[in-house]
Amino acid sequence: MKRRTVLTTGGLLAGGALASAFTSEGARAATGKPVFQLMTPAATVAARTDRRPVAGGVHDPVVGRTFISWGGQYENGFVQAYDHRSRTWSEPLQVTDGENDSHNYPTLVQARDGHLLLIVGMHNSGTVVARSARPHSIDGPWQVRTVAEGAAASYPMPFRARSGEIFVFFRETTKTIDPAVPSDTRPMLYLRSRDHGRTWESSAAITGAPYALGSTDRTDNLNEIYIGQLRYDPGGHGLPERAHLVWTLAGGGPSQHLHDYFHKDIHHAAFDPRTLRFHGPGGRGLGVQLTDDEQEHECKVAVTPLVRPADLKSPDYIQLVGTTANGRPFTVWSAADGTGLWHVYVSRRLAGRWYTTEVASGLRTREMEPVAGDVWRVYTTRDGEPGIATYLLVPGRSWRPEATIATAKPVQRIELIAGFRDPARVLVTGASSARDVSIADGDIHVAGLTWR
């Protein structure tokens, strides 16, 4: 297809070829053919889920096991373990109750003491944290409790910082706490634990700011934050530790208060877990609370129209974020046109400006991972069709097909497994046949790479 530049806050991207500075996997990507192996730990068990591509699983090198989490019938939270030595999967273990809501998906992170933490935002209600009975294991009765500091929470995004502290970003539905607040006021806060998930503090208590990111008084009522992805980068090699965030705004629009009616614009910022401060795409410090003025003037990546093309909310709920080898951020995101066709855009930061280019159409971007240098692998699906297609991306330079992963049924979500070890690289949640989460007939897959 012809490439064109649209919806940009900068100008045209330069063309070019794939970068040549590849590590071993990058070299194989350039000279060999990647082949994905697909395992199915659990069949016909997955419900519809609104999960973001964050914290689907972790690899634990201490015991040589990979742990995954997924939402089953009623969106109940399940975990499973893969033993890399015996190449076998455990039976699914239910840990949490999803209360029949597709938003109540589980996320998984491992504390420094080896205990696994399953974290669920109970959609406008509370935050549930389950801690495994034993370190490095899913066995035994998990300790499950509601964390009062995470009130009115949806969409948890956990990560473990270099310090061992655990952070969980979540969106607050403020109307749950104060019924007088409009339904489309939904800023972001976070939780922090310094004792491996036993106790928690809220960002409001830590910093004194009522929220960490967002707004409450926009004239267009776009006071809802939809973070598409949080990507934790431990830093090193001269680059700082950061959690990169990409998001779009939502709300009723200028004439009404309605939840999630419009979506608009793409934004990026980075969070420093050491200082608790946000940073703009150019590295400028923005303090412990990221305000609407800073969203508009420091963090805006691309401008999109305030319309509902073919009655779709656009941009898409999932946006992806990464950085190049020199630490410059880029985002991959999708927006629909007037016919309802999805288009994929790549926005990169260069010389203090954002440049956005369309790279594909008809695809939904689900997840991505760094391959080598500035090369990233992007996982995509097509609505209603089985299978996954991967592409190799060098932001601002190239986008080319790489491999396909065959699945018997369509796929709804893909999450990179933290610290993955092949053949357990990505968690793939198959689409259920119904929106009603009492029906759970999607497949749970895990895919990994081999080479020819």
Order of alpha helices (4+ residues) and beta strands (2+ residues): alpha-beta-beta-beta-beta-beta-beta-beta-beta-beta-beta-beta-beta-alpha-beta-beta-beta-alpha-beta-beta-beta-beta-beta-alpha-beta-beta-beta-beta-beta-beta-beta-beta-beta-beta-beta
